[in-house]
Amino acid sequence: MRVIAGTYKSRILKSLKGLALRPTSDRLRETLFNVLAPNISGSRFVDLFAGTGAIGIEALSRGASEVVFIENQGPAVTLIRRNLESLGINSGATVLPVDALRGLATLTSQKRRSAPGYNFIFLDPPYAAAEDYSRVLEFLGSTELLAPGGMVIAEHRRNFDLSEAVGALRRLRVLKQGDAALSFYRRQPL
């Protein structure tokens, strides 16, 4: 697994042995960032169920000003920190070693009224944990954690259909590639 583009282009990222993690493929990550590219520079990004940290590291490599990695599995948290360290990333990255909803609640409580929120929130729970998609999307659809015009992106199985609308979130598009798909949501004004 490698960083696709930007400051850390072609640098190798470590992963865990076995099936403990299912990192987003290089090809799907490239597709995701081709869509997001015009808006990544200077953005604030959340990588939920961060695993190896590859998505958030790609965002940093492409110019995101801040990335929050949220991951509750101890070995994966250690791995994210090691990957950040191996690339010399010591600013703009925060690792929260908690479950997704607790991490999002923490970010929501820290958000100041004048703060713009996060531009991108990427979620990639274990495919078998279907309830995590709905729980996280419902939370995000009922809070103002996203910046105006911000986007939520969910990676999921190609044949797993997510809701068109969840709270204030509305799905804009679905990109399918191989066995995986990306659903893009934007918050609608209430």
C-alpha positions in Angstrom: 0.0 0.0 0.0 1.4 3.4 -1.0 0.5 7.1 -1.0 -0.9 7.9 -4.4 0.0 11.6 -4.9 1.2 14.8 -3.3 3.9 15.4 -0.8 4.3 11.8 0.2 3.7 10.3 -3.2 4.9 6.7 -3.6 5.8 6.3 0.1 4.9 2.9 1.5 2.4 2.6 4.3 2.4 -0.3 6.7 -0.6 -2.6 7.3 -1.5 -5.3 9.7 -1.0 -9.0 8.8 -4.1 -11.1 8.0 -7.6 -9.9 7.7 -7.7 -7.6 10.7 -8.0 -4.6 8.4 -9.5 -4.2 4.9 -7.6 -1.1 3.6 -9.2 0.9 0.8 -7.5 -0.3 -2.4 -5.0 2.1 -4.1 -7.3 2.2 -7.1 -10.4 3.2 -5.1 -8.4 5.7 -3.1 -7.2 7.3 -6.3 -10.8 7.5 -7.7 -11.9 9.1 -4.4 -9.2 11.7 -4.5 -9.7 12.4 -8.2 -13.3 13.5 -7.2 -12.2 15.5 -4.1 -9.0 16.9 -5.6 -10.2 20.5 -6.4 -11.3 20.9 -2.7 -8.7 19.1 -0.7 -6.0 21.8 -0.3 -6.5 23.6 3.1 -9.5 21.3 4.0 -10.4 19.8 7.3 -10.8 16.0 7.0 -12.1 13.2 9.3 -11.1 9.6 8.6 -13.5 7.4 10.6 -12.8 3.7 11.1 -9.3 4.8 10.0 -7.6 1.4 10.0 -4.1 2.0 8.5 -4.8 5.8 8.2 -4.2 5.6 4.4 -7.2 7.8 3.5 -6.3 10.6 6.0 -2.6 10.4 5.1 -3.6 10.7 1.4 -5.6 13.8 2.3 -2.6 15.3 4.2 -0.3 14.4 1.3 -2.6 16.3 -1.1 -2.7 19.5 1.1 -5.4 19.0 3.7 -4.6 21.3 6.7 -6.0 19.0 9.3 -7.0 15.4 9.5 -8.6 13.6 12.5 -8.1 9.8 12.5 -10.8 8.0 14.6 -10.1 4.4 15.3 -10.9 2.2 18.3 -8.8 -0.9 17.6 -5.5 -0.7 19.6 -3.3 -2.3 17.0 -4.7 -0.1 14.2 -4.2 3.1 16.4 -0.5 2.1 16.8 -0.3 1.4 13.1 -1.7 4.9 12.2 0.8 6.6 14.6 3.7 4.5 13.1 2.6 5.5 9.5 2.4 9.2 10.5 5.8 8.9 12.2 7.5 7.1 9.2 6.4 10.0 6.9 7.5 12.7 9.4 4.0 14.0 9.9 4.0 15.7 13.2 1.4 18.5 12.7 -2.1 18.7 11.3 -2.9 15.1 12.4 -4.8 14.0 15.4 -5.5 10.4 16.4 -8.5 9.7 18.6 -8.4 6.2 19.9 -12.2 5.8 20.5 -15.2 4.4 18.6 -16.7 6.4 15.7 -19.7 7.9 17.5 -17.7 8.9 20.6 -15.1 10.5 18.4 -17.7 12.4 16.4 -19.4 13.5 19.7 -16.0 14.8 20.9 -15.4 16.7 17.7 -19.0 18.1 17.9 -18.4 19.3 21.5 -15.1 21.0 20.5 -16.7 22.8 17.5 -17.1 26.5 18.2 -20.0 28.3 16.9 -17.8 30.4 14.6 -15.7 27.4 13.4 -16.5 26.2 9.9 -16.7 22.5 10.7 -15.1 19.7 8.6 -15.0 19.7 4.8 -14.9 15.9 4.4 -15.9 13.0 6.6 -14.9 9.6 5.3 -16.3 6.5 6.8 -15.3 2.9 6.1 -16.6 0.6 8.8 -16.1 -3.2 8.5 -18.5 -4.3 5.7 -20.1 -6.7 8.1 -21.1 -3.9 10.5 -24.0 -2.6 8.5 -25.5 -0.9 11.6 -22.4 1.3 11.9 -23.3 3.0 8.6 -26.7 3.9 9.7 -25.6 5.0 13.2 -22.9 7.3 11.9 -24.9 8.7 9.0 -27.8 9.4 11.4 -25.4 11.2 13.8 -23.9 13.3 11.0 -27.3 14.0 9.5 -28.5 15.5 12.8 -25.5 17.6 13.8 -23.7 20.5 12.2 -20.2 19.0 12.2 -19.8 19.5 8.4 -18.8 22.8 7.1 -21.2 24.5 4.7 -20.8 22.6 1.4 -19.0 19.8 3.2 -19.3 16.2 2.2 -19.7 12.8 3.8 -18.2 9.8 1.8 -19.0 6.2 2.7 -17.1 3.3 1.3 -19.2 0.1 1.2 -19.8 -3.1 -0.6 -21.0 -2.6 -4.2 -24.2 -4.5 -3.5 -25.0 -2.8 -0.2 -27.5 0.0 -0.7 -27.2 2.9 1.6 -30.2 5.3 2.2 -30.7 8.1 -0.3 -31.3 10.5 2.6 -30.4 10.4 6.3 -31.5 13.3 8.4 -30.2 16.4 6.6 -27.8 14.3 4.5 -28.7 13.7 0.9 -26.8 11.3 -1.4 -25.5 13.0 -4.5 -23.8 10.1 -6.3 -22.5 6.6 -6.1 -19.3 5.5 -7.7 -18.8 1.7 -8.1 -15.4 0.1 -8.7 -14.8 -3.6 -8.4 -16.5 -5.0 -5.3 -16.6 -1.6 -3.6 -18.6 1.6 -3.9 -18.4 5.2 -2.6 -21.6 7.1 -1.7 -21.2 10.8 -1.5 -23.6 12.8 0.8 -24.0 16.6 1.3 -25.9 18.2 4.1 -29.0 20.1 3.1 -30.2 23.2 4.9 -33.0 22.3 7.4 
